[in-house]
Amino acid sequence: MFNYVAIAIGGAFGACLRYALSEWMLLLFGRAFPFGTLLVNILGAFAIGLLYGLLISEQIAASPWRIFIGIGVLGALTTFSTFSLDTLLLLQQGDYLKAVANVLLNVCICITLTWLGLKLGTLK
């Protein structure tokens, strides 16, 4: 039962954080490009790499952090399904350059930051 509570609390936090960051990006940049989705994907990629690095280097214990952060917070924060919809909508609107930019930015930056987080997490 503890695992479900940890996931639920982490998920609530991650969902609220996602909403707050997305609203902030809308205020800063408007709706011309899905910057909110990009930001949460970037942060989520870095955080999952960092978490994994900290776990494999045994700097933090797997329980409860993997469940709370990895499944709860990051599961609710990251938005691959929203990223997919944003890209599809850009394609349907004929904004091909923005659609390609959205895919490349999300994939390249997120993989890079996952690697960076892993590296930082394994530093001792």
N, CA, C and O atoms as a DFTB+ gen file, in Angstrom:
496 C
 N C O
     1  1       0.814      -1.194       0.000
     2  2       0.000       0.000       0.000
     3  2       0.862       1.264       0.000
     4  3       0.483       2.280      -0.583
     5  1       2.026       1.195       0.659
     6  2       2.916       2.348       0.703
     7  2       3.306       2.808      -0.697
     8  3       3.350       4.007      -0.972
     9  1       3.589       1.851      -1.585
    10  2       3.995       2.195      -2.952
    11  2       2.910       2.992      -3.667
    12  3       3.219       3.956      -4.369
    13  1       1.662       2.613      -3.505
    14  2       0.562       3.322      -4.154
    15  2       0.414       4.742      -3.619
    16  3       0.119       5.671      -4.372
    17  1       0.619       4.900      -2.327
    18  2       0.547       6.237      -1.725
    19  2       1.699       7.100      -2.240
    20  3       1.501       8.271      -2.563
    21  1       2.897       6.528      -2.316
    22  2       4.057       7.260      -2.821
    23  2       3.843       7.685      -4.280
    24  3       4.164       8.812      -4.656
    25  1       3.304       6.784      -5.089
    26  2       3.030       7.102      -6.495
    27  2       1.956       8.179      -6.594
    28  3       2.077       9.103      -7.399
    29  1       0.916       8.071      -5.791
    30  2      -0.180       9.043      -5.837
    31  2       0.294      10.436      -5.432
    32  3      -0.041      11.421      -6.089
    33  1       1.065      10.522      -4.364
    34  2       1.563      11.824      -3.917
    35  2       2.547      12.388      -4.941
    36  3       2.483      13.568      -5.285
    37  1       3.445      11.552      -5.419
    38  2       4.397      11.998      -6.442
    39  2       3.684      12.411      -7.718
    40  3       4.051      13.407      -8.341
    41  1       2.667      11.652      -8.110
    42  2       1.900      11.973      -9.313
    43  2       1.170      13.292      -9.190
    44  3       1.124      14.076     -10.138
    45  1       0.597      13.539      -8.020
    46  2      -0.090      14.818      -7.799
    47  2       0.902      15.970      -7.898
    48  3       0.610      16.994      -8.515
    49  1       2.056      15.806      -7.302
    50  2       3.086      16.841      -7.377
    51  2       3.545      17.055      -8.818
    52  3       3.655      18.192      -9.277
    53  1       3.811      15.960      -9.529
    54  2       4.275      16.054     -10.918
    55  2       3.242      16.703     -11.828
    56  3       3.591      17.503     -12.696
    57  1       1.977      16.362     -11.634
    58  2       0.916      16.938     -12.460
    59  2       0.780      18.440     -12.205
    60  3       0.619      19.223     -13.140
    61  1       0.845      18.831     -10.942
    62  2       0.761      20.264     -10.613
    63  2       1.982      21.018     -11.148
    64  3       1.857      22.138     -11.641
    65  1       3.147      20.407     -11.050
    66  2       4.361      21.028     -11.575
    67  2       4.275      21.181     -13.091
    68  3       4.660      22.213     -13.641
    69  1       3.771      20.155     -13.757
    70  2       3.592      20.227     -15.213
    71  2       2.667      21.381     -15.591
    72  3       2.968      22.154     -16.501
    73  1       1.557      21.492     -14.899
    74  2       0.594      22.558     -15.184
    75  2       1.232      23.929     -14.954
    76  3       1.095      24.821     -15.791
    77  1       1.921      24.101     -13.837
    78  2       2.538      25.385     -13.518
    79  2       3.599      25.763     -14.553
    80  3       3.647      26.910     -14.999
    81  1       4.439      24.818     -14.934
    82  2       5.481      25.105     -15.923
    83  2       4.882      25.409     -17.291
    84  3       5.361      26.299     -17.994
    85  1       3.849      24.683     -17.669
    86  2       3.201      24.923     -18.960
    87  2       2.542      26.296     -18.993
    88  3       2.623      26.994     -20.003
    89  1       1.898      26.686     -17.915
    90  2       1.281      28.014     -17.837
    91  2       2.343      29.110     -17.892
    92  3       2.143      30.142     -18.533
    93  1       3.452      28.888     -17.229
    94  2       4.546      29.850     -17.243
    95  2       5.084      30.046     -18.661
    96  3       5.340      31.174     -19.082
    97  1       5.253      28.946     -19.393
    98  2       5.741      29.035     -20.773
    99  2       4.730      29.766     -21.660
   100  3       5.122      30.530     -22.541
   101  1       3.441      29.538     -21.435
   102  2       2.413      30.260     -22.193
   103  2       2.500      31.754     -21.940
   104  3       2.370      32.551     -22.869
   105  1       2.717      32.136     -20.701
   106  2       2.854      33.557     -20.379
   107  2       4.082      34.167     -21.047
   108  3       4.036      35.296     -21.535
   109  1       5.165      33.424     -21.066
   110  2       6.412      33.936     -21.636
   111  2       6.408      33.965     -23.164
   112  3       6.872      34.929     -23.774
   113  1       5.879      32.897     -23.782
   114  2       6.055      32.726     -25.222
   115  2       4.774      32.623     -26.034
   116  3       4.833      32.643     -27.263
   117  1       3.628      32.515     -25.392
   118  2       2.380      32.371     -26.126
   119  2       2.182      30.959     -26.648
   120  3       2.838      30.017     -26.204
   121  1       1.255      30.830     -27.610
   122  2       0.866      29.515     -28.118
   123  2       1.466      29.154     -29.480
   124  3       1.076      28.146     -30.069
   125  1       2.393      29.943     -29.984
   126  2       2.927      29.704     -31.327
   127  2       3.735      28.410     -31.423
   128  3       3.856      27.841     -32.507
   129  1       4.287      27.942     -30.308
   130  2       5.094      26.725     -30.277
   131  2       4.868      26.076     -28.914
   132  3       4.720      26.790     -27.922
   133  1       4.837      24.738     -28.834
   134  2       4.566      24.071     -27.553
   135  2       5.765      24.070     -26.600
   136  3       6.327      23.019     -26.293
   137  1       6.147      25.261     -26.139
   138  2       7.299      25.376     -25.245
   139  2       7.064      24.714     -23.891
   140  3       8.009      24.219     -23.278
   141  1       5.828      24.697     -23.416
   142  2       5.535      24.044     -22.139
   143  2       5.834      22.559     -22.193
   144  3       6.450      22.013     -21.279
   145  1       5.402      21.905     -23.256
   146  2       5.673      20.480     -23.438
   147  2       7.173      20.240     -23.557
   148  3       7.711      19.308     -22.959
   149  1       7.836      21.076     -24.326
   150  2       9.284      20.944     -24.486
   151  2       9.985      21.075     -23.134
   152  3      10.858      20.269     -22.811
   153  1       9.615      22.076     -22.349
   154  2      10.265      22.294     -21.056
   155  2      10.073      21.109     -20.116
   156  3      11.039      20.649     -19.507
   157  1       8.849      20.607     -19.986
   158  2       8.653      19.491     -19.056
   159  2       9.338      18.224     -19.551
   160  3       9.794      17.418     -18.740
   161  1       9.421      18.032     -20.863
   162  2      10.150      16.878     -21.381
   163  2      11.647      17.010     -21.100
   164  3      12.298      16.025     -20.752
   165  1      12.198      18.213     -21.246
   166  2      13.608      18.457     -20.959
   167  2      13.897      18.205     -19.478
   168  3      14.836      17.486     -19.136
   169  1      13.094      18.793     -18.612
   170  2      13.294      18.620     -17.172
   171  2      13.112      17.164     -16.758
   172  3      13.874      16.644     -15.943
   173  1      12.098      16.506     -17.324
   174  2      11.859      15.104     -17.002
   175  2      12.998      14.208     -17.456
   176  3      13.377      13.275     -16.748
   177  1      13.548      14.487     -18.638
   178  2      14.668      13.692     -19.149
   179  2      15.893      13.831     -18.242
   180  3      16.546      12.844     -17.906
   181  1      16.190      15.065     -17.857
   182  2      17.324      15.285     -16.956
   183  2      17.083      14.591     -15.618
   184  3      17.970      13.914     -15.097
   185  1      15.904      14.757     -15.072
   186  2      15.594      14.203     -13.758
   187  2      15.641      12.677     -13.753
   188  3      16.114      12.086     -12.782
   189  1      15.159      12.020     -14.821
   190  2      15.189      10.559     -14.842
   191  2      16.627      10.050     -14.966
   192  3      16.977       9.022     -14.386
   193  1      17.457      10.774     -15.725
   194  2      18.872      10.407     -15.812
   195  2      19.581      10.581     -14.482
   196  3      20.355       9.720     -14.065
   197  1      19.313      11.703     -13.815
   198  2      19.910      11.966     -12.508
   199  2      19.458      10.922     -11.485
   200  3      20.275      10.385     -10.737
   201  1      18.166      10.639     -11.455
   202  2      17.636       9.645     -10.521
   203  2      18.292       8.283     -10.758
   204  3      18.725       7.624      -9.812
   205  1      18.361       7.869     -12.014
   206  2      18.957       6.573     -12.341
   207  2      20.427       6.546     -11.935
   208  3      20.908       5.556     -11.384
   209  1      21.140       7.641     -12.210
   210  2      22.548       7.716     -11.811
   211  2      22.728       7.616     -10.309
   212  3      23.615       6.906      -9.835
   213  1      21.898       8.320      -9.557
   214  2      21.974       8.264      -8.094
   215  2      21.642       6.874      -7.565
   216  3      22.216       6.424      -6.574
   217  1      20.716       6.201      -8.231
   218  2      20.346       4.844      -7.813
   219  2      21.464       3.845      -8.102
   220  3      21.819       3.049      -7.232
   221  1      22.025       3.878      -9.316
   222  2      23.041       2.870      -9.650
   223  2      24.368       3.120      -8.939
   224  3      25.155       2.194      -8.738
   225  1      24.614       4.384      -8.558
   226  2      25.833       4.664      -7.796
   227  2      25.583       4.516      -6.298
   228  3      26.467       4.775      -5.480
   229  1      24.376       4.100      -5.953
   230  2      23.957       3.847      -4.574
   231  2      24.108       5.062      -3.669
   232  3      24.397       4.936      -2.479
   233  1      23.904       6.258      -4.262
   234  2      23.918       7.473      -3.464
   235  2      22.568       7.719      -2.800
   236  3      22.477       8.421      -1.792
   237  1      21.514       7.129      -3.382
   238  2      20.202       7.121      -2.735
   239  2      19.645       5.704      -2.819
   240  3      19.998       4.934      -3.712
   241  1      18.784       5.381      -1.888
   242  2      18.166       4.055      -1.861
   243  2      17.046       3.987      -2.891
   244  3      16.347       4.972      -3.131
   245  1      16.886       2.821      -3.491
   246  2      15.844       2.649      -4.508
   247  2      14.452       2.886      -3.935
   248  3      13.591       3.469      -4.594
   249  1      14.244       2.437      -2.724
   250  2      12.923       2.603      -2.116
   251  2      13.034       3.674      -1.037
   252  3      13.907       3.564      -0.176
   253  1      12.222       4.667      -1.043
   254  2      11.008       4.904      -1.817
   255  2      11.216       5.801      -3.025
   256  3      10.257       6.100      -3.736
   257  1      12.456       6.244      -3.278
   258  2      12.697       7.307      -4.265
   259  2      12.372       6.904      -5.691
   260  3      11.801       7.703      -6.434
   261  1      12.719       5.690      -6.097
   262  2      12.419       5.276      -7.466
   263  2      10.917       5.306      -7.722
   264  3      10.469       5.733      -8.786
   265  1      10.163       4.862      -6.767
   266  2       8.705       4.825      -6.917
   267  2       8.118       6.233      -6.862
   268  3       7.319       6.609      -7.720
   269  1       8.514       7.010      -5.853
   270  2       7.971       8.358      -5.672
   271  2       8.340       9.282      -6.831
   272  3       7.472       9.925      -7.421
   273  1       9.639       9.343      -7.155
   274  2      10.094      10.270      -8.198
   275  2       9.922       9.666      -9.585
   276  3       9.299      10.272     -10.456
   277  1      10.469       8.481      -9.790
   278  2      10.500       7.883     -11.120
   279  2       9.134       7.559     -11.689
   280  3       8.866       7.822     -12.861
   281  1       8.275       6.992     -10.870
   282  2       6.944       6.616     -11.353
   283  2       5.935       7.725     -11.085
   284  3       5.162       8.094     -11.969
   285  1       5.942       8.254      -9.867
   286  2       4.955       9.273      -9.492
   287  2       5.198      10.629     -10.123
   288  3       4.459      11.051     -11.013
   289  1       6.242      11.315      -9.660
   290  2       6.502      12.690     -10.120
   291  2       6.754      12.732     -11.623
   292  3       6.082      13.467     -12.347
   293  1       7.715      11.948     -12.092
   294  2       8.091      12.023     -13.513
   295  2       7.039      11.420     -14.424
   296  3       6.887      11.851     -15.568
   297  1       6.311      10.430     -13.931
   298  2       5.219       9.860     -14.722
   299  2       4.138      10.880     -15.022
   300  3       3.539      10.860     -16.097
   301  1       3.888      11.765     -14.080
   302  2       2.875      12.809     -14.273
   303  2       3.455      14.052     -14.937
   304  3       2.744      14.772     -15.638
   305  1       4.743      14.304     -14.720
   306  2       5.370      15.514     -15.272
   307  2       5.627      15.410     -16.767
   308  3       5.281      16.320     -17.520
   309  1       6.222      14.325     -17.199
   310  2       6.605      14.216     -18.603
   311  2       5.383      13.975     -19.468
   312  3       4.370      13.438     -19.019
   313  1       5.504      14.381     -20.702
   314  2       4.293      14.491     -21.521
   315  2       4.486      13.970     -22.931
   316  3       4.205      14.679     -23.898
   317  1       4.956      12.753     -23.061
   318  2       5.185      12.262     -24.413
   319  2       3.896      12.203     -25.228
   320  3       3.910      12.458     -26.432
   321  1       2.798      11.873     -24.585
   322  2       1.544      11.835     -25.334
   323  2       1.146      13.236     -25.791
   324  3       0.642      13.406     -26.902
   325  1       1.366      14.229     -24.952
   326  2       1.074      15.608     -25.345
   327  2       2.033      16.052     -26.438
   328  3       1.631      16.735     -27.380
   329  1       3.286      15.671     -26.319
   330  2       4.279      15.965     -27.357
   331  2       3.823      15.399     -28.706
   332  3       3.927      16.066     -29.735
   333  1       3.325      14.180     -28.688
   334  2       2.863      13.556     -29.931
   335  2       1.675      14.310     -30.524
   336  3       1.622      14.542     -31.731
   337  1       0.730      14.687     -29.676
   338  2      -0.430      15.437     -30.149
   339  2      -0.027      16.816     -30.664
   340  3      -0.505      17.253     -31.711
   341  1       0.855      17.504     -29.926
   342  2       1.335      18.816     -30.381
   343  2       1.952      18.718     -31.774
   344  3       1.691      19.552     -32.641
   345  1       2.766      17.696     -31.973
   346  2       3.433      17.512     -33.268
   347  2       2.416      17.218     -34.364
   348  3       2.498      17.783     -35.455
   349  1       1.465      16.342     -34.084
   350  2       0.433      16.022     -35.059
   351  2      -0.378      17.261     -35.433
   352  3      -0.669      17.486     -36.608
   353  1      -0.738      18.054     -34.444
   354  2      -1.512      19.271     -34.722
   355  2      -0.718      20.259     -35.561
   356  3      -1.270      20.898     -36.457
   357  1       0.574      20.390     -35.277
   358  2       1.414      21.263     -36.101
   359  2       1.444      20.762     -37.546
   360  3       1.364      21.563     -38.478
   361  1       1.560      19.447     -37.739
   362  2       1.554      18.880     -39.087
   363  2       0.216      19.134     -39.781
   364  3       0.183      19.498     -40.957
   365  1      -0.880      18.943     -39.057
   366  2      -2.206      19.155     -39.639
   367  2      -2.441      20.616     -40.014
   368  3      -3.190      20.910     -40.946
   369  1      -1.803      21.523     -39.290
   370  2      -1.934      22.955     -39.581
   371  2      -0.975      23.400     -40.688
   372  3      -0.975      24.563     -41.092
   373  1      -0.162      22.464     -41.170
   374  2       0.788      22.796     -42.216
   375  2       2.057      23.454     -41.704
   376  3       2.848      23.954     -42.504
   377  1       2.273      23.471     -40.405
   378  2       3.484      24.050     -39.808
   379  2       4.570      22.984     -39.741
   380  3       4.972      22.557     -38.659
   381  1       5.036      22.562     -40.910
   382  2       5.981      21.448     -40.988
   383  2       7.313      21.762     -40.327
   384  3       7.895      20.899     -39.669
   385  1       7.797      22.964     -40.489
   386  2       9.067      23.345     -39.877
   387  2       8.963      23.299     -38.353
   388  3       9.868      22.808     -37.678
   389  1       7.860      23.812     -37.819
   390  2       7.664      23.761     -36.366
   391  2       7.510      22.320     -35.880
   392  3       8.006      21.975     -34.808
   393  1       6.837      21.487     -36.645
   394  2       6.669      20.080     -36.260
   395  2       8.020      19.371     -36.197
   396  3       8.302      18.644     -35.244
   397  1       8.843      19.584     -37.208
   398  2      10.177      18.973     -37.229
   399  2      11.027      19.529     -36.086
   400  3      11.742      18.779     -35.421
   401  1      10.950      20.836     -35.860
   402  2      11.697      21.449     -34.758
   403  2      11.249      20.863     -33.426
   404  3      12.077      20.589     -32.557
   405  1       9.955      20.670     -33.263
   406  2       9.428      20.106     -32.026
   407  2       9.983      18.704     -31.786
   408  3      10.394      18.384     -30.670
   409  1       9.999      17.874     -32.813
   410  2      10.521      16.512     -32.679
   411  2      12.019      16.535     -32.377
   412  3      12.481      15.882     -31.442
   413  1      12.771      17.290     -33.174
   414  2      14.223      17.311     -32.987
   415  2      14.627      17.892     -31.641
   416  3      15.504      17.349     -30.970
   417  1      13.998      18.985     -31.242
   418  2      14.340      19.598     -29.956
   419  2      14.017      18.670     -28.797
   420  3      14.849      18.471     -27.911
   421  1      12.818      18.100     -28.792
   422  2      12.441      17.199     -27.711
   423  2      13.347      15.979     -27.647
   424  3      13.834      15.631     -26.572
   425  1      13.578      15.333     -28.763
   426  2      14.364      14.102     -28.756
   427  2      15.837      14.384     -28.445
   428  3      16.409      13.751     -27.558
   429  1      16.451      15.314     -29.156
   430  2      17.883      15.563     -28.977
   431  2      18.207      16.144     -27.604
   432  3      19.129      15.675     -26.936
   433  1      17.468      17.147     -27.183
   434  2      17.747      17.756     -25.881
   435  2      17.466      16.772     -24.754
   436  3      18.240      16.683     -23.802
   437  1      16.370      16.036     -24.854
   438  2      16.015      15.116     -23.767
   439  2      16.995      13.957     -23.647
   440  3      17.328      13.565     -22.528
   441  1      17.459      13.406     -24.732
   442  2      18.452      12.337     -24.653
   443  2      19.755      12.881     -24.079
   444  3      20.386      12.229     -23.247
   445  1      20.157      14.064     -24.515
   446  2      21.373      14.686     -23.995
   447  2      21.263      14.952     -22.500
   448  3      22.206      14.686     -21.754
   449  1      20.133      15.468     -22.058
   450  2      19.981      15.764     -20.633
   451  2      19.794      14.514     -19.789
   452  3      20.149      14.514     -18.610
   453  1      19.247      13.450     -20.361
   454  2      19.203      12.177     -19.641
   455  2      20.623      11.691     -19.392
   456  3      20.947      11.239     -18.294
   457  1      21.472      11.785     -20.415
   458  2      22.881      11.413     -20.278
   459  2      23.588      12.295     -19.240
   460  3      24.338      11.789     -18.406
   461  1      23.349      13.604     -19.291
   462  2      23.966      14.525     -18.343
   463  2      23.518      14.208     -16.918
   464  3      24.334      14.185     -15.996
   465  1      22.222      13.965     -16.742
   466  2      21.731      13.608     -15.415
   467  2      22.354      12.338     -14.907
   468  3      22.711      12.244     -13.733
   469  1      22.490      11.346     -15.786
   470  2      23.145      10.084     -15.398
   471  2      24.574      10.332     -14.962
   472  3      25.017       9.806     -13.941
   473  1      25.299      11.133     -15.730
   474  2      26.698      11.451     -15.384
   475  2      26.787      12.153     -14.031
   476  3      27.625      11.810     -13.198
   477  1      25.914      13.137     -13.823
   478  2      25.927      13.852     -12.536
   479  2      25.521      12.942     -11.389
   480  3      26.056      13.047     -10.286
   481  1      24.587      12.059     -11.648
   482  2      24.139      11.147     -10.605
   483  2      25.165      10.111     -10.208
   484  3      25.096       9.573      -9.103
   485  1      26.119       9.816     -11.082
   486  2      27.137       8.804     -10.764
   487  2      28.424       9.422     -10.244
   488  3      29.374       8.696      -9.949
   489  1      28.482      10.752     -10.124
   490  2      29.649      11.395      -9.522
   491  2      29.686      11.088      -8.032
   492  3      28.652      11.083      -7.365
   493  1      30.855      10.839      -7.528
   494  2      30.988      10.582      -6.071
   495  2      31.959      11.557      -5.476
   496  3      32.214      11.517      -4.273
